Amino acid sequence: MLRRLFNIGPTVITSVVGVITFITFLLPSAAGWRMPLVQIAVVIAGVAVLMGFIRLISVHVERIRRRKGIFYSFVLILSALVTLGVVLFLRETADTILFNGVIVPMQSALGALLAVFLALAAFRMLRRRRTFGSFCFLLSALVVLITQVPIDVPALTTVRQFVDALTTGGMRGLLLGVAIGIVATAFRVLLFIDRPQSE
């Protein structure tokens, strides 16, 4: 009985809270219920992040004890603790230090290398199998790589605008797909079809 309660209880609570949140969007008079639910969700998310952080550190401490990947585990633990210290003790400047000093440069570097990696992957694909899809993949990677070069050439500018229009449409399609997937998953949880909390 107790095991069944622990299996079904989280799903029931999630469904009830989801239905209440859905009702708050339909009825303007019930909008006041939404903020307490959001605050509870924020607290639960914060606890989940803390538990994940502790679990990550414990896994890599165990790897160091077993002498498996000592260098990478040590670097990860050190960087995690430094990040935690910056967030705790330099709270006013943590956004500037972490976001502008670490995250933005890394995103820029990875974004710049992405087209190069795509082009290399396309060349390797063509060496193994030459299909129409492989040529299209290589062509798109080369177009992205060439059009991102900061050179004021009218032809490149025209191609860049065309590629930007295509990528904008693709991004909108991806966002629509993500939104539809979120709605479908939400209804599956509300209708007890999926029970992710009980698995």
C-alpha positions as CSV (number, residue, x, y, z in Angstrom):
1,M,0.0,0.0,0.0
2,L,2.8,2.4,1.0
3,R,4.7,1.5,-2.2
4,R,1.7,2.2,-4.4
5,L,1.2,5.5,-2.6
6,F,4.8,6.5,-3.4
7,N,4.3,5.4,-7.0
8,I,1.0,7.2,-7.6
9,G,1.2,10.1,-5.2
10,P,3.8,12.3,-7.1
11,T,1.8,11.8,-10.3
12,V,-1.5,12.8,-8.7
13,I,0.1,15.9,-7.1
14,T,1.7,16.9,-10.4
15,S,-1.6,16.4,-12.3
16,V,-3.6,18.4,-9.7
17,V,-1.1,21.3,-9.7
18,G,-1.0,21.2,-13.5
19,V,-4.8,21.4,-13.8
20,I,-4.9,24.3,-11.3
21,T,-2.2,26.1,-13.2
22,F,-4.0,25.5,-16.5
23,I,-7.3,26.9,-14.9
24,T,-5.4,30.0,-13.8
25,F,-4.7,30.8,-17.5
26,L,-8.3,30.3,-18.5
27,L,-10.0,32.2,-15.7
28,P,-8.6,35.7,-14.9
29,S,-10.2,35.6,-11.5
30,A,-8.0,32.6,-10.5
31,A,-4.7,34.2,-11.6
32,G,-3.8,34.9,-8.0
33,W,-3.3,31.2,-7.5
34,R,-0.5,31.1,-10.1
35,M,2.2,33.0,-8.2
36,P,2.3,30.7,-5.1
37,L,2.5,27.7,-7.4
38,V,5.4,29.3,-9.3
39,Q,7.2,30.1,-6.1
40,I,6.8,26.5,-4.9
41,A,8.1,25.3,-8.3
42,V,11.1,27.7,-8.0
43,V,11.9,26.2,-4.5
44,I,11.6,22.7,-5.8
45,A,13.9,23.5,-8.8
46,G,16.4,25.1,-6.5
47,V,16.5,22.0,-4.3
48,A,16.8,19.8,-7.4
49,V,19.8,21.8,-8.6
50,L,21.4,21.6,-5.2
51,M,20.9,17.8,-5.1
52,G,22.3,17.5,-8.6
53,F,25.4,19.6,-7.6
54,I,26.0,17.4,-4.6
55,R,25.6,14.3,-6.6
56,L,28.0,15.5,-9.3
57,I,30.7,16.3,-6.7
58,S,30.2,12.9,-5.0
59,V,30.5,11.0,-8.2
60,H,33.8,12.7,-9.2
61,V,35.2,12.4,-5.6
62,E,34.5,8.6,-6.0
63,R,36.2,8.6,-9.3
64,I,39.3,10.2,-7.8
65,R,39.3,7.6,-5.0
66,R,39.2,4.9,-7.7
67,R,41.9,6.7,-9.7
68,K,39.8,6.9,-12.8
69,G,40.1,10.2,-14.7
70,I,41.7,12.0,-11.8
71,F,42.7,15.1,-13.8
72,Y,39.3,15.8,-15.3
73,S,37.5,15.0,-12.1
74,F,39.8,17.3,-10.2
75,V,39.3,20.1,-12.7
76,L,35.5,19.7,-12.6
77,I,35.4,19.8,-8.8
78,L,37.7,22.8,-8.6
79,S,35.8,24.8,-11.2
80,A,32.4,23.8,-9.5
81,L,33.7,25.0,-6.1
82,V,35.1,28.2,-7.5
83,T,31.8,28.9,-9.3
84,L,29.9,28.2,-6.1
85,G,32.2,30.5,-4.1
86,V,31.8,33.3,-6.7
87,V,28.0,33.0,-6.5
88,L,27.9,32.9,-2.7
89,F,30.5,35.6,-1.8
90,L,30.4,37.9,-4.9
91,R,26.7,37.9,-5.4
92,E,26.5,41.4,-6.8
93,T,29.2,40.8,-9.5
94,A,28.5,37.1,-10.1
95,D,26.5,37.7,-13.2
96,T,29.2,39.9,-14.7
97,I,32.1,37.6,-13.7
98,L,30.4,34.3,-14.8
99,F,28.2,35.4,-17.7
100,N,30.2,38.1,-19.4
101,G,33.6,36.6,-18.4
102,V,33.1,32.9,-18.9
103,I,29.8,31.9,-20.6
104,V,29.7,34.5,-23.4
105,P,33.3,33.9,-24.6
106,M,32.8,30.1,-24.5
107,Q,29.6,30.4,-26.4
108,S,31.2,32.6,-29.0
109,A,34.2,30.3,-29.4
110,L,31.9,27.2,-29.8
111,G,29.7,29.1,-32.2
112,A,32.7,30.0,-34.3
113,L,34.0,26.5,-34.4
114,L,30.6,24.9,-35.2
115,A,30.7,25.7,-38.9
116,V,34.3,24.4,-39.1
117,F,33.3,21.2,-37.4
118,L,30.3,20.8,-39.7
119,A,32.5,21.3,-42.8
120,L,35.0,18.7,-41.5
121,A,32.2,16.3,-40.7
122,A,30.8,16.7,-44.2
123,F,34.2,16.1,-45.8
124,R,34.6,12.9,-43.8
125,M,31.1,11.8,-44.7
126,L,31.8,12.3,-48.4
127,R,34.9,10.2,-48.1
128,R,32.8,7.3,-46.8
129,R,29.6,7.6,-48.8
130,R,28.8,10.1,-51.6
131,T,25.1,10.7,-51.6
132,F,22.9,13.7,-52.4
133,G,22.3,14.4,-48.7
134,S,26.1,14.4,-48.1
135,F,26.6,17.0,-50.8
136,C,23.8,19.2,-49.4
137,F,25.2,18.9,-45.9
138,L,28.7,20.0,-47.2
139,L,27.2,22.8,-49.3
140,S,25.2,24.2,-46.4
141,A,28.3,24.0,-44.0
142,L,30.5,25.8,-46.5
143,V,27.8,28.5,-47.1
144,V,27.5,29.1,-43.4
145,L,31.3,29.2,-43.0
146,I,31.8,31.6,-45.9
147,T,28.9,34.0,-45.1
148,Q,30.1,34.4,-41.5
149,V,33.3,35.9,-42.5
150,P,33.2,39.7,-41.6
151,I,34.0,41.0,-45.1
152,D,31.9,43.6,-46.9
153,V,31.3,41.9,-50.2
154,P,27.9,42.6,-51.9
155,A,27.6,39.0,-53.1
156,L,28.3,37.6,-49.6
157,T,25.9,40.1,-48.0
158,T,23.1,38.9,-50.3
159,V,23.9,35.2,-49.6
160,R,24.1,36.0,-45.9
161,Q,20.7,37.7,-45.9
162,F,19.2,34.7,-47.7
163,V,20.8,32.2,-45.3
164,D,19.6,34.3,-42.3
165,A,16.1,34.2,-43.7
166,L,16.3,30.4,-44.1
167,T,17.7,29.9,-40.6
168,T,15.0,32.2,-39.1
169,G,12.3,30.0,-40.7
170,G,14.0,26.9,-39.4
171,M,14.4,28.3,-35.9
172,R,10.7,29.2,-35.9
173,G,9.8,25.7,-37.0
174,L,12.0,24.3,-34.2
175,L,10.4,26.5,-31.6
176,L,6.9,25.5,-32.8
177,G,7.9,21.9,-32.5
178,V,9.3,22.4,-29.0
179,A,6.1,24.1,-28.0
180,I,3.9,21.4,-29.4
181,G,6.1,18.8,-27.7
182,I,5.8,20.6,-24.3
183,V,2.0,20.8,-24.7
184,A,1.7,17.1,-25.6
185,T,3.9,16.0,-22.7
186,A,1.9,18.2,-20.3
187,F,-1.3,16.6,-21.4
188,R,0.2,13.1,-21.1
189,V,1.2,13.9,-17.5
190,L,-2.2,15.5,-16.7
191,L,-4.1,12.5,-18.1
192,F,-1.9,9.9,-16.2
193,I,-0.5,8.5,-19.4
194,D,3.1,9.3,-18.4
195,R,4.3,9.1,-14.8
196,P,7.9,10.4,-14.9
197,Q,8.0,11.1,-11.1
198,S,7.2,7.4,-10.3
199,E,9.8,5.8,-12.5
